[in-house]
Amino acid sequence: MPLPVLTDRLELRWPIESDYAALCTLWTDPRVARFMDDYGPRDPAAVRDWLDTHANNPGDGTHLQLIITRRSDAEVLGWLGLGASDDPLAAWSFGYAVLPSHRSYGYATEALKAALAHCHGDRDIPSLWGECHPTNAASAHVMQSAGMQETTPAPNTSRRFIHPPTQQATPPNR
């Protein structure tokens, strides 16, 4: 299962020890945490535990923990986590976060498109879904720009998106 995944500007790769400082900045930033719910640690000790578990670890084939870096200088821009889903909506689900200083450059959309293609093409994962808070217009825009289709909201009213788009998806009343 080939990693890293490369785009014109980005590399998506397994976490490594030197990612610790950037991941602490990412997951302890209140601007990131407010929309993350159950994705990602919230304090430096939890980041350390997460990194100890996932650094250089390809997992068991049921998940991917990817660090988004800029190819030109290897700077960490964010994180993208994907894994097997218990929800019948799709086979896998995902979450992502981009450091606030690197938002609005299209990195999240570029990374998500590449991850979706990797999951479908290299890992034979038939479908993926993601969700965001109703007020998180930026995240909804990322998923739509990556080719995902909005579907029926979750019971907790989060906006949900599926890939590949399906004829069965029920568009929300917006």
JOTAPE-V22300 format. One record per residue. N is the residue number from 1. SS is DSSP state (alpha for helix, beta for strand, coil for the rest). PSI is psi in whole degrees, -180 to 180 (* if undefined). OMEGA is omega in radians with two decimals (none if undefined). Layout:
n=N ss=SS psi=PSI omega=OMEGA
n=N ss=SS psi=PSI omega=OMEGA
//
This chain:
n=1 ss=coil psi=101 omega=-2.93
n=2 ss=coil psi=124 omega=2.95
n=3 ss=coil psi=147 omega=0.16
n=4 ss=coil psi=163 omega=2.97
n=5 ss=beta psi=129 omega=-3.08
n=6 ss=beta psi=141 omega=2.97
n=7 ss=coil psi=-176 omega=3.11
n=8 ss=coil psi=-39 omega=-3.06
n=9 ss=coil psi=-18 omega=-2.92
n=10 ss=beta psi=159 omega=2.95
n=11 ss=beta psi=131 omega=3.05
n=12 ss=beta psi=120 omega=-3.01
n=13 ss=beta psi=169 omega=3.05
n=14 ss=beta psi=152 omega=3.04
n=15 ss=coil psi=148 omega=3.06
n=16 ss=coil psi=164 omega=-3.06
n=17 ss=alpha psi=-39 omega=-3.08
n=18 ss=alpha psi=-3 omega=3.08
n=19 ss=alpha psi=-9 omega=-2.99
n=20 ss=alpha psi=-52 omega=-3.06
n=21 ss=alpha psi=-45 omega=-3.13
n=22 ss=alpha psi=-40 omega=3.13
n=23 ss=alpha psi=-36 omega=3.04
n=24 ss=alpha psi=-45 omega=3.11
n=25 ss=alpha psi=-44 omega=-3.12
n=26 ss=alpha psi=-57 omega=-2.95
n=27 ss=alpha psi=-9 omega=3.07
n=28 ss=alpha psi=-1 omega=3.13
n=29 ss=coil psi=122 omega=-3.13
n=30 ss=alpha psi=-28 omega=3.12
n=31 ss=alpha psi=-26 omega=3.08
n=32 ss=alpha psi=-49 omega=-3.03
n=33 ss=alpha psi=-30 omega=-3.05
n=34 ss=coil psi=-23 omega=3.14
n=35 ss=coil psi=3 omega=-2.99
n=36 ss=coil psi=-20 omega=-3.09
n=37 ss=coil psi=-112 omega=-3.04
n=38 ss=coil psi=7 omega=3.14
n=39 ss=coil psi=124 omega=2.99
n=40 ss=coil psi=148 omega=3.09
n=41 ss=coil psi=167 omega=-3.09
n=42 ss=coil psi=-8 omega=3.14
n=43 ss=coil psi=164 omega=-3.07
n=44 ss=alpha psi=-37 omega=3.13
n=45 ss=alpha psi=-39 omega=3.11
n=46 ss=alpha psi=-36 omega=3.06
n=47 ss=alpha psi=-43 omega=3.12
n=48 ss=alpha psi=-46 omega=3.11
n=49 ss=alpha psi=-44 omega=3.14
n=50 ss=alpha psi=-46 omega=-3.11
n=51 ss=alpha psi=-40 omega=3.09
n=52 ss=alpha psi=-34 omega=3.13
n=53 ss=alpha psi=-40 omega=-2.95
n=54 ss=alpha psi=-16 omega=-3.08
n=55 ss=coil psi=127 omega=3.11
n=56 ss=coil psi=29 omega=-3.09
n=57 ss=coil psi=112 omega=-3.13
n=58 ss=coil psi=1 omega=3.09
n=59 ss=coil psi=-164 omega=-3.09
n=60 ss=coil psi=18 omega=-3.13
n=61 ss=coil psi=-1 omega=-3.14
n=62 ss=coil psi=2 omega=3.12
n=63 ss=beta psi=163 omega=3.03
n=64 ss=beta psi=129 omega=2.99
n=65 ss=beta psi=109 omega=-3.02
n=66 ss=beta psi=138 omega=3.05
n=67 ss=beta psi=131 omega=3.13
n=68 ss=beta psi=119 omega=3.10
n=69 ss=beta psi=155 omega=3.06
n=70 ss=beta psi=131 omega=-3.08
n=71 ss=coil psi=-33 omega=-3.05
n=72 ss=coil psi=-31 omega=-3.08
n=73 ss=coil psi=5 omega=3.11
n=74 ss=coil psi=16 omega=3.09
n=75 ss=coil psi=135 omega=3.10
n=76 ss=beta psi=127 omega=-3.13
n=77 ss=beta psi=-26 omega=-3.09
n=78 ss=beta psi=-164 omega=-3.06
n=79 ss=beta psi=148 omega=3.07
n=80 ss=beta psi=116 omega=-3.14
n=81 ss=beta psi=130 omega=-3.12
n=82 ss=beta psi=148 omega=3.11
n=83 ss=beta psi=168 omega=-3.14
n=84 ss=beta psi=140 omega=-3.06
n=85 ss=coil psi=140 omega=3.01
n=86 ss=coil psi=-12 omega=-3.11
n=87 ss=coil psi=133 omega=-3.13
n=88 ss=coil psi=-6 omega=-3.13
n=89 ss=coil psi=-40 omega=-3.11
n=90 ss=coil psi=166 omega=-3.09
n=91 ss=coil psi=-40 omega=-3.13
n=92 ss=beta psi=158 omega=3.02
n=93 ss=beta psi=173 omega=-3.13
n=94 ss=beta psi=164 omega=2.99
n=95 ss=beta psi=157 omega=3.13
n=96 ss=beta psi=162 omega=3.06
n=97 ss=beta psi=142 omega=3.09
n=98 ss=beta psi=137 omega=3.08
n=99 ss=coil psi=135 omega=-3.10
n=100 ss=alpha psi=-33 omega=-3.14
n=101 ss=alpha psi=-11 omega=-3.12
n=102 ss=alpha psi=13 omega=3.12
n=103 ss=coil psi=160 omega=3.09
n=104 ss=coil psi=19 omega=3.06
n=105 ss=coil psi=3 omega=-3.14
n=106 ss=coil psi=8 omega=-3.10
n=107 ss=alpha psi=-42 omega=-3.11
n=108 ss=alpha psi=-44 omega=3.12
n=109 ss=alpha psi=-45 omega=3.14
n=110 ss=alpha psi=-44 omega=3.14
n=111 ss=alpha psi=-43 omega=-3.13
n=112 ss=alpha psi=-43 omega=3.09
n=113 ss=alpha psi=-46 omega=-3.12
n=114 ss=alpha psi=-40 omega=3.14
n=115 ss=alpha psi=-41 omega=3.10
n=116 ss=alpha psi=-46 omega=3.12
n=117 ss=alpha psi=-42 omega=3.11
n=118 ss=alpha psi=-46 omega=-3.13
n=119 ss=alpha psi=-45 omega=-3.13
n=120 ss=alpha psi=-46 omega=-3.02
n=121 ss=alpha psi=-46 omega=-3.05
n=122 ss=alpha psi=-21 omega=-3.06
n=123 ss=coil psi=0 omega=3.11
n=124 ss=coil psi=37 omega=3.08
n=125 ss=coil psi=119 omega=-2.99
n=126 ss=coil psi=-31 omega=-3.06
n=127 ss=coil psi=151 omega=3.11
n=128 ss=beta psi=151 omega=3.06
n=129 ss=beta psi=155 omega=3.05
n=130 ss=beta psi=164 omega=3.14
n=131 ss=beta psi=162 omega=3.07
n=132 ss=beta psi=161 omega=3.07
n=133 ss=coil psi=147 omega=3.13
n=134 ss=coil psi=-29 omega=-3.12
n=135 ss=coil psi=-3 omega=-3.09
n=136 ss=coil psi=74 omega=-3.11
n=137 ss=alpha psi=-34 omega=-3.13
n=138 ss=alpha psi=-43 omega=3.13
n=139 ss=alpha psi=-41 omega=3.07
n=140 ss=alpha psi=-41 omega=3.12
n=141 ss=alpha psi=-42 omega=3.11
n=142 ss=alpha psi=-50 omega=-3.10
n=143 ss=alpha psi=-41 omega=3.10
n=144 ss=alpha psi=-41 omega=3.13
n=145 ss=alpha psi=-25 omega=3.10
n=146 ss=coil psi=2 omega=3.07
n=147 ss=coil psi=14 omega=3.13
n=148 ss=coil psi=155 omega=-3.13
n=149 ss=beta psi=131 omega=3.08
n=150 ss=beta psi=141 omega=-3.10
n=151 ss=beta psi=-168 omega=-3.09
n=152 ss=coil psi=132 omega=3.12
n=153 ss=coil psi=155 omega=3.06
n=154 ss=coil psi=162 omega=3.12
n=155 ss=coil psi=-29 omega=3.13
n=156 ss=coil psi=13 omega=3.07
n=157 ss=coil psi=15 omega=3.05
n=158 ss=coil psi=153 omega=3.06
n=159 ss=beta psi=134 omega=-3.08
n=160 ss=beta psi=144 omega=-3.09
n=161 ss=beta psi=147 omega=-3.09
n=162 ss=beta psi=150 omega=3.07
n=163 ss=beta psi=134 omega=0.00
n=164 ss=coil psi=158 omega=3.09
n=165 ss=coil psi=146 omega=-3.12
n=166 ss=coil psi=157 omega=3.05
n=167 ss=coil psi=-26 omega=-3.08
n=168 ss=coil psi=-16 omega=-3.09
n=169 ss=coil psi=134 omega=3.14
n=170 ss=coil psi=114 omega=-3.14
n=171 ss=coil psi=145 omega=3.11
n=172 ss=coil psi=159 omega=3.04
n=173 ss=coil psi=96 omega=-3.13
n=174 ss=coil psi=* omega=none
//
